[in-house]
């Protein structure tokens, strides 16, 4: 495998481990569900970007948390992110169990999921993906993952290799253009000699 392919694969692995969305969420999160439209227009752009860019990092750092996505055809519909919290353990000293707080209707629980003790919903419509992520981290008490010095060094090496590759690609393009011009001049000269 050549260097460019190895660099591309390494960059993909590093992109999953570090960057925005790389965070460890609190232990009481049971599942996260995203619900948004397939197309970007009508305010679904941020939701789609969150799904494509940040959700893989969240899943990498939180493998035990179920993360589901429902992409609908309804462009005018809502774009929501629902966080389901695990039921709090009941202590023997508690006389009355607290009423579950919910910011959504329990009938909107995605199919195949059991109702949780508490669920919170973030409206993602017309919001930037970084705004949605910061609200999610605030709600779930998520701690951003700090990259190790080794990971930062790897990322720097990958970026340096990418810059070298782009520089080499530009130099090769210029060389190809010069060869093309020389060939055109030679063809023109040959054509003039044959005509004489």
C-alpha positions, 0 to 999 in steps of 0.5 A, a space after each residue: 500500500 502506498 504512502 498516500 493510501 496509508 495516510 488517508 486511512 490513518 487520518 480517518 482513524 484519527 478523525 474518529 478518535 479526536 476532534 469535535 464530538 469526541 466526548 465521554 458522556 455521563 453514565 446515566 445516559 441510556 440512548 440518544 436518538 436523532 430524528 430529522 429529514 433526509 435533505 438539508 433544506 428547511 433547517 435540517 443542515 445542522 442535524 445532518 452535519 451532527 450525524 455525519 461529523 460528530 456522532 461517529 466520535 460520540 459512539 467511539 467514546 461511548 460504545 455502551 450508549 445506543 445511538 439511533 437515527 431516523 431520517 424522514 421524508 418530511 422536510 417540514 417536520 421537526 429535527 430533534 435529538 432526544 436523550 434518554 436517561 437510565 432510571 435512577 436506582 431507588 433507595 430504600 430511604 425514599 418514600 415516594 418516587 419522584 415523577 419522571 420529568 419529560 420534555 417530550 411525549 412518551 408516545 414519541 419514543 422510537 420503536 423498539 425502545 422501552 420508556 426511560 425514566 427521563 428524556 430530554 429533547 433538543 430542537 436541532 432545526 435551524 441550528 449549527 452543528 456545534 451549537 447542537 453539540 454544545 447543548 448535548 454536552 451540557 445536557 449529558 454532562 459530557 467531558 470532551 476527550 483530550 487528545 494525547 501528545 502522541 495523537 497530536 503528533 500523529 495528526 501533525 504528521 498526517 497534516 504535513 504529509 497532506 501538504 507535501 502530497 498537495 505540493 508534489 501534485 502541483 509540481 507534477 501537474 506543472 511538469 505534465 503541462 510543460 511536456 504537453 506544451 513541448 509535444 504541441 511545439 514538436 507536433 507543430 514543427 513536424 507538421 511544418 516540415 512535412 508540408 514543405 
